[in-house]
Amino acid sequence: MRLGRLNVVLNRGKLVSLLIPLIILLQPRSSFTWYNSVFIASFFIAFYLFVVFVNRNSFRLNNTFFGFVLMLSFSFFVGYRFQGSSLLALLCFFSIPLLTTEEKKCALSILTKILAVIIAVSLSFWLLHFFGKAGMVAYRQLDLSIIGNVGYLDDYFFFVDNPTLIFPRFYSIYEEPGALAVLLSLVIIANNFNFKKKPVLVLLFGLIFTYSLAGYMIMTVCFTISKVKSAGKFLKILVGTIVFLVLFYILFKDVEVFQYLIFNRIFGFDEYGLNHRTTSDLNNFYSSYISSVHSLSGMGVGYAGHTFAGGSGYKMFMIDYGWMGLISLLSIYISIGWNCGKQAFVLFVGILLAFLPQGGAFITWQIYKVKP
């Protein structure tokens, strides 16, 4: 386009391929954008949508349209309050059919490389601090009340840490190790578990040190599904996975960090598992709510977070969006990846598994993981 005497040439493909990784990396709140995360992420999402939509002369709706209409209706018109992030997410759904295969491949490559650099740098300093006795000093504290939690994170610039944890977990620069683990596992799946690529291998190391049960389960289940090509191979992989898990348990059952963060959460579901992610008040409300007529349309966007003191997981989503919201969301993902092959199906399974502990299936950075 011409701006006065200055000719500004924007290559749509390159710009979109850069904006998508940037949007994904900005979605989990990071230490660098802690107090302005929503504004910054929203700005780049809006810019991305502008670039995508203004470069198209026509827009053809497909079978995802019906899912959009349902989600739109139950997200806004039946909602507890209007939430702009939901509108941006819907528009991002609309943008997916407009992306070219080359743009998506390039975006995934850039995302993987940038994320690998972040993990490599932050993990190196984290390991030096906790195991190399480097004795680094935090230069500031990040208030957790901004995300509905109590306490603070110590910010060491290259990584953050929660000083109240009994055992240190790898946060990198993000708000929560579980959210980081989900992001890492989905990017690894999108790369088809190609650990011959050094960036993908770096992501795997980062995932291991999050000590996230959700991340481990997503990787194990999706890796198993991705390698299944016949009933015989399925049995071999199943037996191999069981043997691996048994050996893993035998080797690490006496290691306190795995005992506390992994095994206790597997064998003590009520105390350490999904119910532990929400308050007792929310759990009591959910028990009666989920079988009531109100659960059909949900209580409205933001109701759970506004009414109850924090939490995460599928219950938060179900209270806000209800059964119709869940059905609408599933219809969108299914329609996007219907004819996209096995890899898209594996990604879909990963998103569903992440939905249980995180409840974040309707957020922008997960949308791009299903490749149409």
C-alpha positions in Angstrom: 0.0 0.0 0.0 1.1 3.6 -0.6 1.5 6.0 2.4 2.5 9.4 1.1 5.8 8.9 -0.6 6.6 5.8 1.4 5.9 2.5 -0.3 5.1 -0.1 2.4 4.9 -3.7 1.1 3.3 -6.2 3.5 3.8 -9.9 2.6 0.6 -11.4 4.0 2.0 -14.9 4.3 5.1 -13.9 6.2 3.2 -11.6 8.5 0.5 -14.2 9.3 3.2 -16.8 9.9 4.9 -14.5 12.5 1.7 -13.3 14.1 0.3 -16.8 14.9 3.3 -17.9 16.9 3.4 -14.5 18.7 -0.3 -14.8 19.6 0.2 -18.4 20.9 3.2 -17.4 23.0 1.3 -14.5 24.5 -1.8 -16.4 25.5 -0.4 -18.0 28.7 0.5 -15.0 30.9 4.3 -14.5 30.9 6.6 -12.6 33.2 7.4 -10.1 30.5 3.7 -9.2 30.0 2.4 -10.0 33.5 0.3 -6.9 34.1 -0.6 -6.1 30.5 -1.0 -9.6 29.1 -4.6 -9.3 28.1 -4.2 -5.9 26.3 -1.0 -7.0 24.5 -2.4 -10.4 23.3 -5.7 -8.8 22.3 -3.9 -6.1 20.2 -1.9 -8.7 18.2 -5.0 -10.9 17.8 -6.9 -7.9 16.4 -3.9 -7.1 14.1 -3.8 -10.7 12.9 -7.5 -10.7 12.2 -7.2 -7.4 10.2 -4.4 -8.8 8.1 -6.2 -12.1 7.4 -9.6 -10.6 6.6 -8.7 -7.6 4.6 -6.6 -9.7 2.2 -9.6 -11.7 1.1 -12.2 -10.6 -1.4 -14.7 -13.3 -0.4 -15.5 -15.5 2.6 -17.2 -18.8 2.1 -18.9 -20.4 5.1 -18.7 -24.2 5.5 -20.2 -26.6 8.0 -18.4 -24.9 10.9 -20.9 -22.1 10.6 -23.5 -23.9 12.6 -21.0 -24.5 15.4 -20.1 -20.8 15.4 -23.7 -19.7 15.6 -24.4 -22.0 18.6 -21.2 -20.9 20.4 -21.9 -17.3 19.7 -25.5 -17.5 21.0 -24.6 -19.3 24.2 -21.4 -17.3 24.8 -22.9 -13.8 24.5 -26.7 -13.6 24.5 -27.2 -16.1 27.3 -24.0 -15.0 29.0 -23.5 -13.7 32.5 -21.5 -10.9 31.1 -19.9 -9.9 27.8 -16.3 -11.1 27.4 -14.3 -9.7 24.5 -11.7 -12.5 24.5 -14.5 -14.9 23.5 -15.4 -12.7 20.6 -11.8 -12.7 19.5 -11.6 -16.4 19.8 -14.7 -16.8 17.6 -13.2 -14.6 15.0 -10.0 -16.6 15.1 -12.1 -19.7 14.4 -13.5 -17.9 11.4 -10.0 -17.1 10.1 -8.8 -20.7 9.9 -10.3 -21.6 6.5 -8.6 -18.5 5.1 -5.1 -19.7 6.0 -3.0 -21.4 3.4 -1.1 -24.6 4.1 2.2 -22.9 3.6 1.3 -20.2 6.2 0.4 -22.8 8.7 3.5 -24.9 8.2 5.7 -21.8 8.5 3.9 -20.7 11.6 4.4 -24.0 13.3 8.1 -24.0 12.4 8.6 -20.5 13.8 6.6 -21.3 16.9 8.6 -24.5 17.6 11.9 -22.7 17.2 11.0 -19.7 19.3 9.5 -21.8 22.1 12.6 -24.1 22.0 14.9 -21.1 22.5 12.7 -19.8 25.4 12.8 -23.3 27.0 16.5 -23.9 26.4 17.5 -20.5 28.1 15.1 -20.6 31.0 15.6 -24.3 31.7 19.4 -23.8 31.8 19.2 -21.1 34.3 16.5 -22.9 36.3 18.7 -26.0 36.6 21.7 -23.9 37.6 19.7 -22.2 40.2 18.1 -25.2 41.9 20.7 -28.0 41.2 23.9 -26.1 40.4 23.7 -23.9 43.5 24.1 -20.7 41.4 22.2 -18.8 44.1 20.4 -16.4 41.8 18.4 -13.6 43.4 14.9 -12.6 42.2 14.8 -9.0 41.0 11.0 -8.6 41.5 7.8 -10.4 42.6 4.8 -11.0 40.5 1.4 -10.7 42.2 -0.7 -13.9 41.6 -4.0 -12.1 42.5 -4.1 -10.9 38.9 -4.9 -14.5 37.9 -7.1 -15.2 40.9 -4.6 -16.9 43.1 -3.0 -16.1 46.4 0.7 -15.3 46.8 3.4 -14.3 44.3 6.0 -15.7 41.9 9.7 -14.8 42.2 10.9 -13.4 38.9 14.5 -14.2 38.0 14.1 -12.6 34.5 15.1 -15.9 32.7 12.5 -17.9 34.7 10.0 -17.6 37.4 9.4 -19.7 40.5 6.8 -20.2 43.2 8.7 -20.1 46.5 5.8 -21.7 48.4 6.1 -25.1 46.6 7.6 -28.0 48.5 9.4 -29.1 45.3 10.5 -26.7 42.6 8.7 -27.1 39.2 9.7 -25.6 35.9 7.6 -22.6 35.0 9.9 -21.1 32.4 8.5 -17.6 32.1 4.9 -18.6 32.4 2.2 -18.3 35.0 1.7 -22.0 35.8 3.7 -25.2 35.0 0.5 -27.0 34.0 -0.4 -24.4 31.3 3.2 -24.6 30.1 3.1 -28.4 29.9 -0.1 -28.3 27.9 1.4 -25.8 25.4 4.6 -27.9 25.1 2.8 -31.2 24.6 0.5 -29.8 21.9 3.4 -28.3 20.0 5.2 -31.6 20.2 2.2 -33.4 18.9 1.8 -30.8 16.1 5.4 -31.7 15.1 4.3 -35.4 15.0 6.7 -36.4 17.8 9.7 -35.8 15.6 12.4 -35.9 18.3 15.1 -36.0 15.6 14.5 -32.2 15.4 16.5 -30.6 18.2 13.9 -27.9 19.0 11.2 -30.6 19.6 13.7 -32.5 21.8 14.2 -29.3 23.8 10.5 -29.0 24.3 10.4 -32.6 25.6 13.0 -31.8 28.3 11.1 -28.7 29.3 7.9 -30.8 29.6 9.6 -33.4 31.8 10.7 -30.8 34.4 7.2 -29.2 34.7 6.3 -32.4 36.6 2.8 -32.0 35.2 0.6 -35.0 35.3 -1.6 -33.5 32.6 1.3 -33.0 30.3 2.6 -36.5 30.9 -0.8 -38.0 30.2 -1.4 -36.0 27.1 2.0 -37.1 25.7 1.5 -40.7 26.6 -2.0 -41.1 25.2 -1.4 -39.1 22.0 1.9 -40.8 21.3 0.3 -44.2 21.6 -2.6 -43.3 19.3 -0.3 -41.7 16.8 1.7 -45.0 16.4 -1.2 -47.3 16.1 -1.7 -48.6 12.6 -3.3 -52.0 13.3 -4.8 -54.0 16.1 -1.5 -56.0 16.5 0.6 -52.9 16.7 -1.9 -51.4 19.2 -1.4 -54.4 21.5 2.4 -54.1 21.2 2.3 -50.4 22.0 -0.1 -50.9 24.8 2.1 -53.6 26.4 5.2 -51.5 25.8 3.5 -48.5 27.4 2.4 -50.5 30.5 5.9 -51.9 30.9 7.4 -48.4 30.6 5.0 -47.0 33.2 5.7 -49.9 35.6 9.4 -49.4 35.2 9.0 -45.7 35.6 7.1 -46.2 38.8 9.7 -48.7 40.2 12.6 -46.4 39.4 11.0 -43.1 40.7 8.5 -44.2 43.4 11.0 -43.2 46.1 11.9 -39.9 44.5 10.0 -37.3 46.5 9.2 -34.9 43.7 7.6 -37.6 41.6 6.0 -39.2 44.6 4.3 -35.9 45.6 3.5 -34.4 42.2 2.7 -37.5 40.1 2.0 -40.7 41.9 -0.1 -39.2 44.8 -2.2 -37.5 42.2 -2.8 -40.7 40.3 -3.5 -42.9 43.2 -5.2 -40.3 45.4 -7.7 -38.8 42.8 -10.0 -37.0 45.2 -7.3 -35.4 47.3 -4.8 -34.5 44.6 -6.6 -34.9 41.3 -9.2 -32.9 39.3 -11.3 -32.0 42.3 -8.3 -30.4 43.9 -8.3 -27.8 41.1 -11.5 -26.2 42.3 -12.7 -25.0 45.7 -15.1 -27.1 47.9 -17.8 -24.4 47.3 -17.5 -24.8 43.6 -17.5 -28.6 43.8 -20.7 -28.6 45.9 -22.4 -26.2 43.5 -21.3 -28.3 40.5 -22.7 -31.5 42.0 -26.3 -30.1 41.9 -25.8 -27.8 38.9 -24.7 -30.4 36.4 -28.0 -32.3 36.5 -30.2 -29.2 36.6 -31.9 -27.4 33.7 -29.4 -24.5 34.1 -26.6 -26.7 32.9 -28.1 -26.8 29.4 -27.1 -23.2 28.5 -24.7 -22.6 31.4 -24.6 -19.8 33.9 -22.8 -17.4 31.5 -19.3 -16.4 30.6 -17.3 -15.4 33.7 -19.9 -16.7 36.2 -17.6 -19.3 37.8 -14.6 -17.1 38.1 -16.7 -14.2 39.5 -18.7 -16.3 42.0 -16.1 -18.7 43.3 -12.6 -18.1 44.5 -10.4 -19.3 41.6 -9.9 -22.7 40.1 -9.3 -24.4 36.8 -10.5 -27.4 34.9 -13.6 -28.6 33.0 -16.0 -27.6 35.8 -15.2 -23.9 35.3 -16.0 -24.3 31.6 -19.2 -26.3 32.1 -20.5 -23.8 34.6 -20.0 -20.9 32.2 -21.0 -22.5 28.9 -23.1 -25.5 29.9 -23.8 -28.6 27.7 -24.8 -26.6 24.7 -21.5 -24.7 24.9 -19.6 -27.9 25.1 -21.5 -29.5 22.2 -20.9 -26.3 20.1 -17.2 -26.3 20.9 -16.8 -29.9 19.9 -18.7 -29.4 16.7 -16.3 -26.6 15.7 -13.2 -28.7 16.3 -14.7 -31.7 14.6 -15.8 -29.7 11.6 -12.4 -28.1 11.3 -10.4 -31.3 11.4 -12.9 -33.7 9.9 -11.0 -34.4 6.7 -7.5 -33.6 8.0 -6.2 -37.1 8.7 -4.8 -38.9 11.7 -2.5 -36.1 13.0 -5.5 -33.7 13.4 -7.3 -36.4 15.3 -4.4 -36.9 17.6 -4.3 -33.2 18.2 -8.0 -33.2 18.9 -7.5 -35.9 21.5 -4.7 -33.9 23.1 -7.0 -30.8 23.4 -9.8 -32.9 24.9 -7.3 -34.3 27.5 -6.0 -30.8 28.3 -9.6 -29.7 28.7 -10.1 -31.8 31.8 -7.5 -30.2 34.1 -7.2 -26.8 32.3 -10.7 -26.2 31.0 -9.2 -24.0 28.3 -10.4 -25.5 25.1 -12.0 -22.2 24.0 -8.9 -20.0 24.0 -7.1 -18.7 21.0 -3.8 -20.4 21.3 -5.3 -23.9 21.2 -7.4 -23.2 18.1 -4.3 -23.2 15.8 -3.3 -26.7 16.9 -5.9 -28.4 14.7 -4.6 -28.0 11.1 -7.4 -27.8 8.5 
